[in-house]
Amino acid sequence: MANVLIISPPVNSPVMAVSRLTATALYRVLKRQGHTVRRIRGPFVERGVIEWWLKLTKRDEKLLCYFGHGLPSEMIGNEEYQKVPGFTPVLDIRNTSYLENCVVYSCSCWTGADLGLSAEESAIAYMGFNRPVFVFFNKEDHDYMNDWINMFTVFPILVANGTSVRDSYAAFRRKCNDYISYYNSVALDLNGDIGEQLKEGGKIPNADYFLSRTINNRDGAMLFGDWDYEME
């Protein structure tokens, strides 16, 4: 069974509310499967707390999952403290050495850029995104948020259960492709008679928007480190 840490900063925006729901969904699945799962949430998401846990588990194989805001070189953590003098992000290119024996999953904008490259030197593997990650909110025509949660929990669930990092990454991309195909099949033809299409049924007004955003999220996924690693 895997040793997992899920980091979920304070909920201070609709985007962070979806991130927290996704982190909670992942927690429940992994706990139900029998894994050892710890959560650091809200105001407790601080650099010192995260470094303490990583020191404590230095010799242990583990999976670290972050659900929050990011920049190319850092996982921000509590963004409300960014303007406070002396603020430090929970993880940046200066403390990636703490990621020894760790597979990292960063569900966050931009952290698959410089931070991913830096983490590769210490972490076993690292998955992040090299562009903005678009979060999905529900519309009256479809439960897009549930689609998003399904896409963004597949990688850590598979890794925790012994699937190779390579295959888990591929599964994330396949899941995105499944939704891309679905959204494409139900999207309105904007060059046609929209009223007639809606009258006939089977079409979703917002599917074209979420189609493009899913393509963006899929194509922004970056993987560093040992692609063939499997957690025991």
BELHUCOR-V660443 format. One record per residue. N is the residue number from 1. SS is DSSP state (alpha for helix, beta for strand, coil for the rest). Layout:
n:N ss:SS
n:N ss:SS
This chain:
n:1 ss:coil
n:2 ss:coil
n:3 ss:beta
n:4 ss:beta
n:5 ss:beta
n:6 ss:beta
n:7 ss:beta
n:8 ss:beta
n:9 ss:coil
n:10 ss:coil
n:11 ss:coil
n:12 ss:coil
n:13 ss:coil
n:14 ss:alpha
n:15 ss:alpha
n:16 ss:alpha
n:17 ss:alpha
n:18 ss:alpha
n:19 ss:alpha
n:20 ss:alpha
n:21 ss:alpha
n:22 ss:alpha
n:23 ss:alpha
n:24 ss:alpha
n:25 ss:alpha
n:26 ss:alpha
n:27 ss:alpha
n:28 ss:alpha
n:29 ss:alpha
n:30 ss:alpha
n:31 ss:alpha
n:32 ss:alpha
n:33 ss:coil
n:34 ss:coil
n:35 ss:coil
n:36 ss:beta
n:37 ss:beta
n:38 ss:beta
n:39 ss:beta
n:40 ss:beta
n:41 ss:beta
n:42 ss:alpha
n:43 ss:alpha
n:44 ss:alpha
n:45 ss:coil
n:46 ss:coil
n:47 ss:alpha
n:48 ss:alpha
n:49 ss:alpha
n:50 ss:alpha
n:51 ss:alpha
n:52 ss:alpha
n:53 ss:alpha
n:54 ss:alpha
n:55 ss:alpha
n:56 ss:alpha
n:57 ss:coil
n:58 ss:coil
n:59 ss:coil
n:60 ss:coil
n:61 ss:coil
n:62 ss:beta
n:63 ss:beta
n:64 ss:beta
n:65 ss:beta
n:66 ss:beta
n:67 ss:beta
n:68 ss:coil
n:69 ss:coil
n:70 ss:beta
n:71 ss:beta
n:72 ss:coil
n:73 ss:coil
n:74 ss:beta
n:75 ss:beta
n:76 ss:coil
n:77 ss:coil
n:78 ss:coil
n:79 ss:alpha
n:80 ss:alpha
n:81 ss:alpha
n:82 ss:coil
n:83 ss:coil
n:84 ss:coil
n:85 ss:coil
n:86 ss:coil
n:87 ss:coil
n:88 ss:coil
n:89 ss:coil
n:90 ss:coil
n:91 ss:beta
n:92 ss:beta
n:93 ss:coil
n:94 ss:coil
n:95 ss:coil
n:96 ss:alpha
n:97 ss:alpha
n:98 ss:alpha
n:99 ss:alpha
n:100 ss:coil
n:101 ss:coil
n:102 ss:beta
n:103 ss:beta
n:104 ss:beta
n:105 ss:beta
n:106 ss:beta
n:107 ss:beta
n:108 ss:coil
n:109 ss:coil
n:110 ss:coil
n:111 ss:coil
n:112 ss:coil
n:113 ss:coil
n:114 ss:alpha
n:115 ss:alpha
n:116 ss:alpha
n:117 ss:alpha
n:118 ss:alpha
n:119 ss:alpha
n:120 ss:coil
n:121 ss:coil
n:122 ss:coil
n:123 ss:coil
n:124 ss:coil
n:125 ss:beta
n:126 ss:beta
n:127 ss:beta
n:128 ss:beta
n:129 ss:beta
n:130 ss:coil
n:131 ss:coil
n:132 ss:coil
n:133 ss:coil
n:134 ss:coil
n:135 ss:coil
n:136 ss:coil
n:137 ss:coil
n:138 ss:coil
n:139 ss:beta
n:140 ss:coil
n:141 ss:coil
n:142 ss:beta
n:143 ss:coil
n:144 ss:alpha
n:145 ss:alpha
n:146 ss:alpha
n:147 ss:alpha
n:148 ss:alpha
n:149 ss:alpha
n:150 ss:alpha
n:151 ss:alpha
n:152 ss:alpha
n:153 ss:alpha
n:154 ss:alpha
n:155 ss:alpha
n:156 ss:alpha
n:157 ss:alpha
n:158 ss:alpha
n:159 ss:alpha
n:160 ss:alpha
n:161 ss:coil
n:162 ss:coil
n:163 ss:coil
n:164 ss:coil
n:165 ss:alpha
n:166 ss:alpha
n:167 ss:alpha
n:168 ss:alpha
n:169 ss:alpha
n:170 ss:alpha
n:171 ss:alpha
n:172 ss:alpha
n:173 ss:alpha
n:174 ss:alpha
n:175 ss:alpha
n:176 ss:alpha
n:177 ss:alpha
n:178 ss:alpha
n:179 ss:alpha
n:180 ss:alpha
n:181 ss:alpha
n:182 ss:alpha
n:183 ss:alpha
n:184 ss:alpha
n:185 ss:alpha
n:186 ss:alpha
n:187 ss:beta
n:188 ss:coil
n:189 ss:coil
n:190 ss:coil
n:191 ss:coil
n:192 ss:coil
n:193 ss:coil
n:194 ss:alpha
n:195 ss:alpha
n:196 ss:alpha
n:197 ss:alpha
n:198 ss:alpha
n:199 ss:alpha
n:200 ss:alpha
n:201 ss:coil
n:202 ss:coil
n:203 ss:coil
n:204 ss:beta
n:205 ss:coil
n:206 ss:coil
n:207 ss:alpha
n:208 ss:alpha
n:209 ss:alpha
n:210 ss:alpha
n:211 ss:alpha
n:212 ss:alpha
n:213 ss:alpha
n:214 ss:alpha
n:215 ss:alpha
n:216 ss:alpha
n:217 ss:alpha
n:218 ss:alpha
n:219 ss:alpha
n:220 ss:alpha
n:221 ss:beta
n:222 ss:beta
n:223 ss:beta
n:224 ss:beta
n:225 ss:beta
n:226 ss:coil
n:227 ss:coil
n:228 ss:coil
n:229 ss:coil
n:230 ss:coil
n:231 ss:coil
n:232 ss:coil
